[in-house]
Amino acid sequence: MMDDAKTGPLAAAMMSLCMLIDTEGRNYTWSEYTTWLKEVGFTNVRRIPIHSPGANGLLVGRKPENG
């Protein structure tokens, strides 16, 4: 995922550039995903950094049961 400044990390920035060129899409930021999750009812949304090729973290939230 892109950082909130949309400047990195390098692998995510390069992937976003490729997506802009090839698909008219882009990578999204932690904040964008967090906002979308909260808009559909997720709570306790948090970032969990991981260090692995092609990934830099997880975004985890909880969706309370209705009723």
C-alpha positions in Angstrom: 0.0 0.0 0.0 1.1 3.5 -0.6 1.9 5.7 2.4 -0.5 8.6 3.1 1.8 11.1 1.3 1.6 8.8 -1.9 5.4 8.9 -2.1 6.3 5.3 -1.2 7.4 2.8 -0.2 9.3 2.4 -3.5 7.7 -0.9 -4.5 4.2 0.4 -4.0 5.0 3.7 -5.8 6.4 1.7 -8.8 3.4 -0.5 -8.9 1.1 2.5 -8.7 3.0 4.0 -11.7 2.6 0.8 -13.7 -1.1 0.7 -12.9 -1.5 4.3 -14.0 0.2 3.5 -17.3 -1.3 0.1 -18.0 -4.8 0.2 -16.5 -5.7 3.9 -15.6 -5.8 2.7 -11.9 -3.4 3.2 -9.0 -2.5 1.8 -5.6 -4.4 3.3 -2.7 -3.2 4.6 0.6 -3.7 3.3 4.2 -5.9 6.2 4.9 -8.1 5.6 1.8 -8.7 2.0 2.8 -9.3 2.9 6.4 -11.9 5.5 5.4 -13.7 3.0 3.2 -13.8 0.4 5.9 -15.1 2.8 8.5 -17.8 4.0 6.1 -19.2 0.5 5.8 -19.2 -0.1 9.6 -15.8 -1.5 10.5 -14.4 -0.4 13.9 -11.0 -0.7 15.5 -9.3 -0.5 12.1 -5.5 -0.8 12.6 -2.4 -1.2 10.6 -0.1 -4.1 11.2 3.2 -3.7 9.5 4.8 -6.8 8.0 8.1 -7.2 6.1 7.8 -9.4 3.1 8.4 -9.1 -0.6 5.5 -7.4 -2.3 3.7 -6.5 0.9 4.3 -4.0 3.6 1.4 -4.5 6.0 -2.1 -5.6 6.8 -5.2 -3.5 7.5 -7.4 -5.2 10.1 -10.8 -4.1 11.4 -13.8 -5.5 13.1 -17.4 -5.4 11.8 -19.8 -5.6 14.7 -22.8 -8.0 14.3 -26.2 -6.3 13.9 -28.9 -7.0 16.2 
